[in-house]
Amino acid sequence: MIAADVEGLTEALDRVRAGASPLVQWLAERDVVIADKDIELVRLRDEQQLALRRADDATAALHETRDLLQDHDGRVTAATRELDDLRSALADRDRALEDAEHARARLDEALAEREAQLVQERAAVAVLQSRVTIAADQLATEEGAREPIAGHVGYAPFPKGYRLITSDEQCPLPGDVVDIEGHCFLVARVGRSPLPADARPCAFLVRRAGTL
């Protein structure tokens, strides 16, 4: 009976094994598929990591590009301000140059007017000189036609001050030595009498060296 049971169990086990053979094959195939999927998953993970690294690199490059753009924008802004300052300075310089040109034009006009005035003044001086020359010639002619004037006056320094001395004698010449009231004088020059309406000549005297 035991042998029969063992034989029955063996047959049942064989049947089970026979029935499990497709399942084992399916499991083996499933393991192969799972292994392939694991390999694909590893590959996908590697590709994901590479993509993440590339994304990080691209993000860093983007940040660097943004920094460069911001720096470039800052430089452009600074250059724009400098250009505006230069334009403003150039405008100020143009205004100053225009003001200088106006001032120069005014100075040229004033100089031209002054030159015209000088020409008129020189012409007036020339006329006056001509009149003085004519008057001097007429006076010399008249004096030459007159009779010699008798007497003269002398202007001499005395110890108590200058005095005007009158004399009926002929007027001495420059360089002559004259004696007045015991004082010795030298004739420095001869000119017109300082007295109003006095036609007599005047001898301007200086004290002779070595005399009191």
ROKE-119775 format. One record per residue (C-alpha): residue number from 1; x negated, y negated, z. Coordinates in steps of 0.05 Angstrom, whole numbers. Layout:
N
<node><resi>NUM</resi><east>X</east><north>Y</north><up>Z</up></node>
...
***
This chain:
212
<node><resi>1</resi><east>0</east><north>0</north><up>0</up></node>
<node><resi>2</resi><east>-58</east><north>-46</north><up>16</up></node>
<node><resi>3</resi><east>-89</east><north>-30</north><up>-51</up></node>
<node><resi>4</resi><east>-25</east><north>-46</north><up>-84</up></node>
<node><resi>5</resi><east>-21</east><north>-112</north><up>-49</up></node>
<node><resi>6</resi><east>-93</east><north>-128</north><up>-67</up></node>
<node><resi>7</resi><east>-80</east><north>-110</north><up>-138</up></node>
<node><resi>8</resi><east>-18</east><north>-154</north><up>-138</up></node>
<node><resi>9</resi><east>-57</east><north>-211</north><up>-109</up></node>
<node><resi>10</resi><east>-112</east><north>-202</north><up>-160</up></node>
<node><resi>11</resi><east>-62</east><north>-203</north><up>-216</up></node>
<node><resi>12</resi><east>-29</east><north>-264</north><up>-187</up></node>
<node><resi>13</resi><east>-97</east><north>-297</north><up>-180</up></node>
<node><resi>14</resi><east>-113</east><north>-280</north><up>-252</up></node>
<node><resi>15</resi><east>-46</east><north>-310</north><up>-273</up></node>
<node><resi>16</resi><east>-61</east><north>-372</north><up>-233</up></node>
<node><resi>17</resi><east>-130</east><north>-376</north><up>-263</up></node>
<node><resi>18</resi><east>-101</east><north>-366</north><up>-332</up></node>
<node><resi>19</resi><east>-50</east><north>-421</north><up>-319</up></node>
<node><resi>20</resi><east>-103</east><north>-467</north><up>-287</up></node>
<node><resi>21</resi><east>-151</east><north>-462</north><up>-346</up></node>
<node><resi>22</resi><east>-115</east><north>-516</north><up>-387</up></node>
<node><resi>23</resi><east>-112</east><north>-560</north><up>-325</up></node>
<node><resi>24</resi><east>-186</east><north>-551</north><up>-312</up></node>
<node><resi>25</resi><east>-200</east><north>-567</north><up>-385</up></node>
<node><resi>26</resi><east>-155</east><north>-628</north><up>-380</up></node>
<node><resi>27</resi><east>-191</east><north>-650</north><up>-316</up></node>
<node><resi>28</resi><east>-258</east><north>-640</north><up>-350</up></node>
<node><resi>29</resi><east>-235</east><north>-682</north><up>-408</up></node>
<node><resi>30</resi><east>-207</east><north>-732</north><up>-359</up></node>
<node><resi>31</resi><east>-273</east><north>-735</north><up>-324</up></node>
<node><resi>32</resi><east>-307</east><north>-749</north><up>-390</up></node>
<node><resi>33</resi><east>-257</east><north>-805</north><up>-405</up></node>
<node><resi>34</resi><east>-267</east><north>-833</north><up>-335</up></node>
<node><resi>35</resi><east>-342</east><north>-830</north><up>-344</up></node>
<node><resi>36</resi><east>-336</east><north>-867</north><up>-410</up></node>
<node><resi>37</resi><east>-290</east><north>-918</north><up>-377</up></node>
<node><resi>38</resi><east>-341</east><north>-927</north><up>-321</up></node>
<node><resi>39</resi><east>-395</east><north>-938</north><up>-372</up></node>
<node><resi>40</resi><east>-350</east><north>-988</north><up>-409</up></node>
<node><resi>41</resi><east>-333</east><north>-1021</north><up>-343</up></node>
<node><resi>42</resi><east>-407</east><north>-1028</north><up>-326</up></node>
<node><resi>43</resi><east>-419</east><north>-1056</north><up>-395</up></node>
<node><resi>44</resi><east>-361</east><north>-1105</north><up>-388</up></node>
<node><resi>45</resi><east>-386</east><north>-1125</north><up>-319</up></node>
<node><resi>46</resi><east>-455</east><north>-1137</north><up>-348</up></node>
<node><resi>47</resi><east>-425</east><north>-1178</north><up>-404</up></node>
<node><resi>48</resi><east>-383</east><north>-1215</north><up>-353</up></node>
<node><resi>49</resi><east>-445</east><north>-1231</north><up>-312</up></node>
<node><resi>50</resi><east>-482</east><north>-1254</north><up>-375</up></node>
<node><resi>51</resi><east>-422</east><north>-1296</north><up>-395</up></node>
<node><resi>52</resi><east>-420</east><north>-1326</north><up>-324</up></node>
<node><resi>53</resi><east>-494</east><north>-1342</north><up>-328</up></node>
<node><resi>54</resi><east>-485</east><north>-1373</north><up>-396</up></node>
<node><resi>55</resi><east>-425</east><north>-1412</north><up>-369</up></node>
<node><resi>56</resi><east>-468</east><north>-1436</north><up>-311</up></node>
<node><resi>57</resi><east>-523</east><north>-1455</north><up>-359</up></node>
<node><resi>58</resi><east>-473</east><north>-1491</north><up>-404</up></node>
<node><resi>59</resi><east>-444</east><north>-1526</north><up>-342</up></node>
<node><resi>60</resi><east>-513</east><north>-1548</north><up>-321</up></node>
<node><resi>61</resi><east>-529</east><north>-1571</north><up>-391</up></node>
<node><resi>62</resi><east>-463</east><north>-1608</north><up>-392</up></node>
<node><resi>63</resi><east>-479</east><north>-1642</north><up>-326</up></node>
<node><resi>64</resi><east>-548</east><north>-1660</north><up>-352</up></node>
<node><resi>65</resi><east>-517</east><north>-1687</north><up>-416</up></node>
<node><resi>66</resi><east>-468</east><north>-1728</north><up>-374</up></node>
<node><resi>67</resi><east>-526</east><north>-1755</north><up>-333</up></node>
<node><resi>68</resi><east>-563</east><north>-1773</north><up>-396</up></node>
<node><resi>69</resi><east>-501</east><north>-1806</north><up>-424</up></node>
<node><resi>70</resi><east>-491</east><north>-1845</north><up>-359</up></node>
<node><resi>71</resi><east>-564</east><north>-1866</north><up>-360</up></node>
<node><resi>72</resi><east>-557</east><north>-1885</north><up>-434</up></node>
<node><resi>73</resi><east>-493</east><north>-1924</north><up>-418</up></node>
<node><resi>74</resi><east>-529</east><north>-1959</north><up>-361</up></node>
<node><resi>75</resi><east>-586</east><north>-1978</north><up>-408</up></node>
<node><resi>76</resi><east>-537</east><north>-2002</north><up>-461</up></node>
<node><resi>77</resi><east>-501</east><north>-2044</north><up>-408</up></node>
<node><resi>78</resi><east>-567</east><north>-2073</north><up>-384</up></node>
<node><resi>79</resi><east>-589</east><north>-2087</north><up>-455</up></node>
<node><resi>80</resi><east>-522</east><north>-2120</north><up>-469</up></node>
<node><resi>81</resi><east>-530</east><north>-2165</north><up>-408</up></node>
<node><resi>82</resi><east>-601</east><north>-2182</north><up>-430</up></node>
<node><resi>83</resi><east>-576</east><north>-2197</north><up>-500</up></node>
<node><resi>84</resi><east>-521</east><north>-2242</north><up>-471</up></node>
<node><resi>85</resi><east>-572</east><north>-2277</north><up>-427</up></node>
<node><resi>86</resi><east>-617</east><north>-2287</north><up>-488</up></node>
<node><resi>87</resi><east>-559</east><north>-2314</north><up>-529</up></node>
<node><resi>88</resi><east>-541</east><north>-2362</north><up>-472</up></node>
<node><resi>89</resi><east>-614</east><north>-2384</north><up>-465</up></node>
<node><resi>90</resi><east>-617</east><north>-2393</north><up>-541</up></node>
<node><resi>91</resi><east>-553</east><north>-2435</north><up>-539</up></node>
<node><resi>92</resi><east>-582</east><north>-2477</north><up>-483</up></node>
<node><resi>93</resi><east>-646</east><north>-2486</north><up>-523</up></node>
<node><resi>94</resi><east>-607</east><north>-2506</north><up>-584</up></node>
<node><resi>95</resi><east>-568</east><north>-2557</north><up>-544</up></node>
<node><resi>96</resi><east>-632</east><north>-2584</north><up>-513</up></node>
<node><resi>97</resi><east>-664</east><north>-2587</north><up>-583</up></node>
<node><resi>98</resi><east>-603</east><north>-2624</north><up>-609</up></node>
<node><resi>99</resi><east>-606</east><north>-2672</north><up>-550</up></node>
<node><resi>100</resi><east>-680</east><north>-2682</north><up>-564</up></node>
<node><resi>101</resi><east>-665</east><north>-2696</north><up>-638</up></node>
<node><resi>102</resi><east>-612</east><north>-2747</north><up>-618</up></node>
<node><resi>103</resi><east>-661</east><north>-2779</north><up>-569</up></node>
<node><resi>104</resi><east>-714</east><north>-2780</north><up>-623</up></node>
<node><resi>105</resi><east>-666</east><north>-2812</north><up>-672</up></node>
<node><resi>106</resi><east>-649</east><north>-2865</north><up>-620</up></node>
<node><resi>107</resi><east>-723</east><north>-2877</north><up>-608</up></node>
<node><resi>108</resi><east>-735</east><north>-2882</north><up>-682</up></node>
<node><resi>109</resi><east>-679</east><north>-2933</north><up>-688</up></node>
<node><resi>110</resi><east>-706</east><north>-2972</north><up>-628</up></node>
<node><resi>111</resi><east>-776</east><north>-2969</north><up>-658</up></node>
<node><resi>112</resi><east>-751</east><north>-2993</north><up>-725</up></node>
<node><resi>113</resi><east>-714</east><north>-3051</north><up>-691</up></node>
<node><resi>114</resi><east>-777</east><north>-3067</north><up>-651</up></node>
<node><resi>115</resi><east>-819</east><north>-3066</north><up>-714</up></node>
<node><resi>116</resi><east>-769</east><north>-3113</north><up>-748</up></node>
<node><resi>117</resi><east>-773</east><north>-3159</north><up>-687</up></node>
<node><resi>118</resi><east>-848</east><north>-3157</north><up>-690</up></node>
<node><resi>119</resi><east>-847</east><north>-3175</north><up>-763</up></node>
<node><resi>120</resi><east>-801</east><north>-3233</north><up>-748</up></node>
<node><resi>121</resi><east>-844</east><north>-3254</north><up>-688</up></node>
<node><resi>122</resi><east>-907</east><north>-3250</north><up>-730</up></node>
<node><resi>123</resi><east>-874</east><north>-3291</north><up>-784</up></node>
<node><resi>124</resi><east>-853</east><north>-3342</north><up>-731</up></node>
<node><resi>125</resi><east>-924</east><north>-3342</north><up>-703</up></node>
<node><resi>126</resi><east>-952</east><north>-3352</north><up>-772</up></node>
<node><resi>127</resi><east>-904</east><north>-3411</north><up>-783</up></node>
<node><resi>128</resi><east>-924</east><north>-3440</north><up>-716</up></node>
<node><resi>129</resi><east>-998</east><north>-3431</north><up>-731</up></node>
<node><resi>130</resi><east>-987</east><north>-3465</north><up>-798</up></node>
<node><resi>131</resi><east>-952</east><north>-3522</north><up>-763</up></node>
<node><resi>132</resi><east>-1007</east><north>-3527</north><up>-710</up></node>
<node><resi>133</resi><east>-1060</east><north>-3528</north><up>-764</up></node>
<node><resi>134</resi><east>-1023</east><north>-3582</north><up>-802</up></node>
<node><resi>135</resi><east>-1013</east><north>-3622</north><up>-738</up></node>
<node><resi>136</resi><east>-1086</east><north>-3614</north><up>-718</up></node>
<node><resi>137</resi><east>-1108</east><north>-3637</north><up>-787</up></node>
<node><resi>138</resi><east>-1062</east><north>-3697</north><up>-783</up></node>
<node><resi>139</resi><east>-1087</east><north>-3713</north><up>-712</up></node>
<node><resi>140</resi><east>-1159</east><north>-3707</north><up>-734</up></node>
<node><resi>141</resi><east>-1144</east><north>-3753</north><up>-792</up></node>
<node><resi>142</resi><east>-1110</east><north>-3803</north><up>-747</up></node>
<node><resi>143</resi><east>-1166</east><north>-3800</north><up>-695</up></node>
<node><resi>144</resi><east>-1218</east><north>-3809</north><up>-749</up></node>
<node><resi>145</resi><east>-1181</east><north>-3871</north><up>-773</up></node>
<node><resi>146</resi><east>-1176</east><north>-3901</north><up>-703</up></node>
<node><resi>147</resi><east>-1228</east><north>-3944</north><up>-671</up></node>
<node><resi>148</resi><east>-1270</east><north>-3912</north><up>-616</up></node>
<node><resi>149</resi><east>-1237</east><north>-3915</north><up>-548</up></node>
<node><resi>150</resi><east>-1278</east><north>-3953</north><up>-496</up></node>
<node><resi>151</resi><east>-1292</east><north>-3921</north><up>-428</up></node>
<node><resi>152</resi><east>-1278</east><north>-3852</north><up>-401</up></node>
<node><resi>153</resi><east>-1258</east><north>-3816</north><up>-337</up></node>
<node><resi>154</resi><east>-1297</east><north>-3765</north><up>-298</up></node>
<node><resi>155</resi><east>-1272</east><north>-3707</north><up>-256</up></node>
<node><resi>156</resi><east>-1325</east><north>-3690</north><up>-204</up></node>
<node><resi>157</resi><east>-1330</east><north>-3648</north><up>-140</up></node>
<node><resi>158</resi><east>-1350</east><north>-3690</north><up>-79</up></node>
<node><resi>159</resi><east>-1363</east><north>-3664</north><up>-8</up></node>
<node><resi>160</resi><east>-1291</east><north>-3682</north><up>12</up></node>
<node><resi>161</resi><east>-1258</east><north>-3655</north><up>-51</up></node>
<node><resi>162</resi><east>-1250</east><north>-3669</north><up>-125</up></node>
<node><resi>163</resi><east>-1243</east><north>-3741</north><up>-148</up></node>
<node><resi>164</resi><east>-1225</east><north>-3775</north><up>-213</up></node>
<node><resi>165</resi><east>-1275</east><north>-3830</north><up>-230</up></node>
<node><resi>166</resi><east>-1262</east><north>-3883</north><up>-284</up></node>
<node><resi>167</resi><east>-1318</east><north>-3918</north><up>-324</up></node>
<node><resi>168</resi><east>-1321</east><north>-3969</north><up>-380</up></node>
<node><resi>169</resi><east>-1384</east><north>-3936</north><up>-408</up></node>
<node><resi>170</resi><east>-1385</east><north>-3887</north><up>-466</up></node>
<node><resi>171</resi><east>-1368</east><north>-3815</north><up>-447</up></node>
<node><resi>172</resi><east>-1430</east><north>-3771</north><up>-436</up></node>
<node><resi>173</resi><east>-1439</east><north>-3707</north><up>-475</up></node>
<node><resi>174</resi><east>-1439</east><north>-3636</north><up>-448</up></node>
<node><resi>175</resi><east>-1506</east><north>-3622</north><up>-415</up></node>
<node><resi>176</resi><east>-1520</east><north>-3694</north><up>-396</up></node>
<node><resi>177</resi><east>-1538</east><north>-3710</north><up>-325</up></node>
<node><resi>178</resi><east>-1501</east><north>-3768</north><up>-293</up></node>
<node><resi>179</resi><east>-1507</east><north>-3803</north><up>-226</up></node>
<node><resi>180</resi><east>-1444</east><north>-3824</north><up>-190</up></node>
<node><resi>181</resi><east>-1448</east><north>-3859</north><up>-122</up></node>
<node><resi>182</resi><east>-1515</east><north>-3827</north><up>-107</up></node>
<node><resi>183</resi><east>-1493</east><north>-3757</north><up>-127</up></node>
<node><resi>184</resi><east>-1524</east><north>-3721</north><up>-186</up></node>
<node><resi>185</resi><east>-1476</east><north>-3683</north><up>-233</up></node>
<node><resi>186</resi><east>-1481</east><north>-3643</north><up>-297</up></node>
<node><resi>187</resi><east>-1430</east><north>-3651</north><up>-352</up></node>
<node><resi>188</resi><east>-1399</east><north>-3582</north><up>-362</up></node>
<node><resi>189</resi><east>-1350</east><north>-3601</north><up>-417</up></node>
<node><resi>190</resi><east>-1311</east><north>-3659</north><up>-446</up></node>
<node><resi>191</resi><east>-1236</east><north>-3658</north><up>-455</up></node>
<node><resi>192</resi><east>-1173</east><north>-3700</north><up>-452</up></node>
<node><resi>193</resi><east>-1158</east><north>-3744</north><up>-393</up></node>
<node><resi>194</resi><east>-1112</east><north>-3713</north><up>-341</up></node>
<node><resi>195</resi><east>-1077</east><north>-3780</north><up>-333</up></node>
<node><resi>196</resi><east>-1010</east><north>-3787</north><up>-370</up></node>
<node><resi>197</resi><east>-1013</east><north>-3828</north><up>-434</up></node>
<node><resi>198</resi><east>-1089</east><north>-3837</north><up>-425</up></node>
<node><resi>199</resi><east>-1126</east><north>-3830</north><up>-491</up></node>
<node><resi>200</resi><east>-1195</east><north>-3834</north><up>-459</up></node>
<node><resi>201</resi><east>-1239</east><north>-3773</north><up>-457</up></node>
<node><resi>202</resi><east>-1254</east><north>-3738</north><up>-392</up></node>
<node><resi>203</resi><east>-1321</east><north>-3711</north><up>-371</up></node>
<node><resi>204</resi><east>-1313</east><north>-3650</north><up>-327</up></node>
<node><resi>205</resi><east>-1373</east><north>-3650</north><up>-279</up></node>
<node><resi>206</resi><east>-1405</east><north>-3598</north><up>-236</up></node>
<node><resi>207</resi><east>-1455</east><north>-3609</north><up>-181</up></node>
<node><resi>208</resi><east>-1526</east><north>-3602</north><up>-206</up></node>
<node><resi>209</resi><east>-1565</east><north>-3544</north><up>-176</up></node>
<node><resi>210</resi><east>-1610</east><north>-3566</north><up>-119</up></node>
<node><resi>211</resi><east>-1568</east><north>-3627</north><up>-100</up></node>
<node><resi>212</resi><east>-1518</east><north>-3637</north><up>-43</up></node>
***
